[in-house]
Amino acid sequence: MQSSENSSAQLCAYCAKFSAVCKCRECDKELCKYCCSAIHSTGAGHVVVDISSLARLCQLHDWEKLTVYSLKSKSFGCIRCFHEGPLKGHQGLSLQRAVVEVREQLQRHQASMQKDNVVLKNSLRHNAQSMILVEEECQALRTSIKHAMISVHSAIKERESQLESSMDAWQSSHRAEADQAKRDLETEA
C-alpha cells in the first residue's frame, strides 16, 4: 500500500549531511547519492530504488508497482494488497480507469461549481439591484415623512393659533357676561 511518508525531506541515514535520494530495500535505509554509491556499489545483493519512484511502489509487497485504486479506502495498492494485504475485499480500479473516473468526477464538480458560481453572481446582482431599490424607497419614505411632519407641525401651529383666538374670544365674551352679572348683583344688593 502507498506510504504517506514524505521521503524528499529525509536526510541520509548514514552521513546525515545530504538529502536522501535513494532507498535500499534490504537495509530499509534512505541514502544520499554519495553513500548510496559508496555503500551499495559492491553489488551485495541489495536493491536500491530512487526515492522519487517510491510513491509509485508498494513498500509492503516487495516494491511492486501501485497499479490498482481502492474505491473504499481511496488509496492505491499493488495487486498483492488486493489479494492478501490491507485492501483485500476492496473493489479496485486500474490506475488508468481511476484516472479517467477522477477526471470525470472533477469535471462534474467543476461544471457544478461553475453553475453555482453563475447562480450566485446572478443572485448577487439581483440583490444589489434590490438593495438600490430599497435604498431609493427608504429615501422616498424619509422625504415623505419629513414633508408629513412639516405639514403636521404647520397644522398643529394653525390649530393652536385658532384655539388661542377662540379661547381669547370666549374669555372676552364670558368676561363681559361675568362683569355684567357682577354689576347686576351689585345693583340688586
Helices and strands as residue ranges (DSSP letters): G 7-9, E 22-24, E 29-31, H 33-40, E 48-50, G 51-56, E 68-70, E 75-77, H 79-83, E 92-94, H 95-188
